[in-house]
Amino acid sequence: MSDKLKQLRKQIDHLDDELLALVNQRAALAQQIGHLKEDGVVLRPEREAQVLQRLQGNNQGPLSNAAVAALFTEVMSQCRALEAPLTVAYLGPEGTFTEAAALKRFGSAVQKLPCATIDEVFHAAESGAAHYGVIPVENSTEGAVGRTLDLLMHSPLQICGEVMLAIHQCLLARQCDLGAIRTVYSHSQSFGQCQSWLNKNLPNVLLVHVSSNAEAARLAAENPHSAAIAGSQAAALFGLNLCVENIEDDAKNTTRFLVLGNQLVGPSGNDKTSLVLSAANRPGAVHDLSAPLARHGVSMTKFESRPARSGLWEYVFYMDIEGHRNDAKVAAALAELKQAAAFMKILGSYPVAV
């Protein structure tokens, strides 16, 4: 071993010792803050978002901003756990992309509660069985998750945050001879995201839709002539080979997840507000829903219609706008919008995903 290499490793050891001491100092301060809190709320999403925004703004590399966010999310997770353990419900079982989104947002120091359906995630958070729930809401390729939108309309839960997760689909199987595969299991969204690849490489196989990609991996593990489309993390969980990676048709394939909870989130400085509303039955009513935003200089980032389930050809509209409901111009626009709409519900104001 060269003297230069020894010297560099010695510097790393010294820095590791300093980092350990500093992280423990941070943990001790977090414990003190926990003792001073009077409301018992462990997680402040706006505060954690501000920490990550500040650190990313100060980051001079060579670590990427994404790496900085992942590193300090885990630090905050471990420190937060010293105050009180958080339970997070998510669309399970283990090995799903929703679990990956939950870990990206909360870190590993949480109690995970996998749920079989989106409805169960809502119920866990509403009942107090979990502090928060994480559910998918839209994919860049396949669009909105209808069940999530329907439940948001009637649930008392608030959106407390969002997670953007790059989705890389993989073909998993006990053996990787594509010619021997007769059946492929996956969730319907994943089949849609990989349709071109399947048509080209496995045109004659039977496609079986199941409740989750983790369930697909479990089923594929039972039959040597079957495969699953799932994330790479499912391969290790179910003893499968990672046959082909990144088979999604769009290299930028991304799913947006929502974090649901029973709290109103304060402004972080970089926020988004989501709402659902319906238009009055009169000419120009849909146009009137956007006019207050334009008058007050509020940008709309999403506007999507969905059947209202209350009558034939009646629709509700899901809208995302920039800013927090407490911002002056957003509050003014929302007040006008409430007068223009036949129905309006604010689903939450929360930090934009980092």
N, C-alpha and C positions, 0 to 999 in steps of 0.2 A: 504494500500500500504506500502510495507516494505521500510525502510530507504535506503537499497541498491538499490532498483529499482528507487527510487526518485533521488538518486545520479547519477545513470547511465543516466537517462533521462535528468538530468540537464547538464551532459557532452555532450549529443547529441545535446541539444538546443544550447549550446555554440559553438560546432563545426559547426552546421548549420548556425549560424550567421557569423562565419569565412568564411565558404564556399561561402555564399552569397556575402560577401564583395570581396572575391578573384575572383569569377566569373564575378562580375561587373567590377573589375579592368581589367580582361582579355578582356571583351567586349569593354571597353574604349580604350585599346591598339589596338584592331582590327579596331575600328573606325579611329584611327590615321593612321594605315597602309593603310586603304582604301583611306584616303585623299592624301596619298603620292604616291599611284599607278598612273603611267602615262598612262598605256595601257588600263585601265578600266576593266581588267580581274579580276573578283571577286574570282573565285575558282582556286586554284593551287593544282591539285590532288597530285603532288609529295610532296608538303609541308605537306598536311594533312596526307598522308601516312607515312611520316617521324615522324610526331607527334604521331600517333598511334603506330608505331613500337617502338619508344622510350619509350612510357608509358607502353606498354606491356612488354618491356624488363626490366623495373624498377619495375614492379608489384610484390609485395610480398604477395598478398592475404589479406583477404580471398576471395575477388572478383576474378572471373575468368578473363582471358584475353578477352574472348568474351564480358563479362559484362563491362570491362573497355573500350573496343572499342565502344560499344553501348552508354555508358555514355558520352564519350568525342566526339563522332560523333554528338550527340545532342547539346552539348555545342558549338562545332564549327558551327553547323547549326544556332543556335540562334545568335551567334556573327557575322557570315557571313551575316545574314539578315539585320544587322544594316548598312552594307556597301551598299547593294542593294539586292532586292529580286531576287531569281533565279526561273526560270520556268523550270520544268522538265516534259517532255513528256514520257509517258509509255503506254504499251499495257494494255488498260483498259477493262471494266469499273472499278469502285471501287470494291475492294475485291479480285482482282487477285493477284497471286504470284508476278507478275511483279511490282505491286504497292508496295508490301512488300519489294522487292529488292530495289526499288527506295528510300524508306524510310530508309532502312538499310544503304544505301550509303550516302544519303544527309541529313538525319534527317527530322524532321517535319516542319521546318521553310522554306518551299519552296512552290511555287505555282505549284500545280499538274495539269497536262494537260493529262487527259485520252484520248487515241486514240483507234479507233475500230480495226485497223489492224497494223501490223508491218510496212507496207508501209507508213502509216500515221505518225508513230513515226519518221521515217527517214525524211519525208517531213517537219515535224514540226521543227526538228533540222536544216535541211538544209536551210529552209526559214527564220530562225530567230524567228519563233513563240515561240520556246523554246530554252533555252540555251543548254540543254542536252537532250538526249533521252536514255531510258533504254529499252533494248529488250532481250528476251531469245535467247541463242545461242546453248546450248546443255544440255541434261539431262543425268545423269549417267546410267539410265535405258533405255531410249528410243533413245538416240543418238542426232545427230545434228538437229537443226531447219533449214531446207533447205532454207526457204524464207530469213532468216537473212543472210545466207552465200551468196546467190545470190545478195542481195542488197548491201552487203559490197563491193563486187567486183567492182561495178560501182559508188558507192556514193563518194562524196568528203569528207565526214565526216571521222574523225579520231577516233579510239578507245582510250578513255581517262581513262578507268578503267574497272574493272570487279568486280562482286559481286557473291559470292557463297552462295546459300540459301538452307538450308535443307528443303525438301519438305515433308510435312506430310498431306496426303490426308484424308479427312473425309467424311462420309456419312451423308448428311443433308436432313431432311424431315420435313413436318408439323407434322407427327406422325411416331413413330419409330417401328411399327409392320412390320418387314421385309416381312411377308407373305402377307401383303396388298399392297406392292409396285409392280406396273406393268411397270413403266418406270423409267429409270435412265438417267439423262442428265449429260454430261460433255464434256470437251475438249478431242480430240483424244489422246493427250499425257497422260492425266490423266487416261483414260481408259487403255492405255498400261501399266501404272505403277501399276495398281490395278487388272490386269487380273486374277491372281490366286484367289484373294479374291472374285471377282465377280463370277467366275466359281463355287466356293465352297458355297457361301452364297446366291447368287441371280442368279442361273443358267438359269432361264427361263424368265427373264425380258427383255424388249426391251431397248437396249442401243441407245441413240440418241446423235449424235455428234453435238456440238454447238461451237460457236466462242470463248468462254471463260468460265472459271468456274464460274465467277460471273453471266454470262448470264444463266448458268445452274441452279444456285441457284434461280435466278429470276423466271425461268420457273417452278421449283419445288414448289415454294411458291404459285403457282396458282392452284395446283392440289394435293389433299390429298393422291392420289394413286401414286405419283411420288416422286423421290428423286434426289439429285445432289451429285456428287463427287466434292468437292472443299476444300479450306482451311477453318479452323475454323473461320477466321475473316468474312467470307461470311454469317455465320449463323446469327450473330447479325444484319448485314446490311439488310437481307431479312426476318427476323422474323422466322427463321427455328430452329428446334431442332438439337442439335449435337448428332446424334444417335450412330455412331461408329467412334472412332478416330483411326488414324494411320493404315489405311487399305492398304497402299502401300505395294507391295510385297517385296521390298528391304528396310530394316530399315535405310540404309545409302543413301537413295534416295536424290540426290542433283541436283539442276539446276544451271547452270552458266549463268549469265547475263552480257551483255556488256553495258558500258556507252559510248555514242557517243557524240562528240562535234566538234566544229570548231577550235580546238587548238592543237598544238603539246605539249605534256607533257614532262617536263624535267626528268632527272634521279632522282629516289628516293633512290637508293641503293639496292632495291629488286624489279626488274622489269621483264617484259615479253614483247616480241615483236611478233606481229602477221603479217603474210603476206599471199598473195595468188600468185600462180605462175603456169606456165605450162611448160611442158617439150618439148624439140625439138623432132621432129619425126625421131629418130635414135636409134639404139641399145644402151642400157645402159644409156639412157638419164635420166630416173628417178633416177638411182643410182647417177648420177652426181649432182643431186639436194641436196643430203646430204653430198657429199664429202667435200665441202668447210667448212661446220660446223665442221666436224671431224678434218680437218687440223688446224682449229683455236681454237679448244677446246670449242666449243659452243654446249650446250646440247639442243636437240630438245625434246619438251614435247608433241607435237601433230603433226600428219601428216595424213590428211584425203582427200580423193579424192571425186570429185563431177562432174557430167556431165557439160561440158562447155556450152551447149546450142548453140554452134556455128557449130556443125557438128556431124554426127553419130560416136559414140564411141570415142569422144574427151573429155578429162578430164582436170580439173584444180585441184590444190592441195592447201589445206589450212594448214598452218604450224604455230606452236607456238614454239618459242625458248626462252631460258633463257637469260636475260640481256636486256639492252637498246640499241637502234640503235646508240647512241653516244658513247657507250663503244668501246674501241679500237678494241678488238678482234671480237665483233659483227659487227662493221662497216667493218672490213676487210673481214669477212665471207660474208656479204651481197654484197659487191662489187664483189667478185668472183661469188657469186650465180647469180647475175644479168647477168653476162657474160654467165653462163651456161644455164640459163633458156630462153625459147622463150618469156616469158612474166613474169614480176614480179611487184607486187604492195605491198608496206608496208602499212598495215592497221592501225598501231599504235604501239607505245611503251608506256607502262603504268605500274603503280605499281601492283604487285601481290596482290590479294585479301587478306585482313587480317581476 
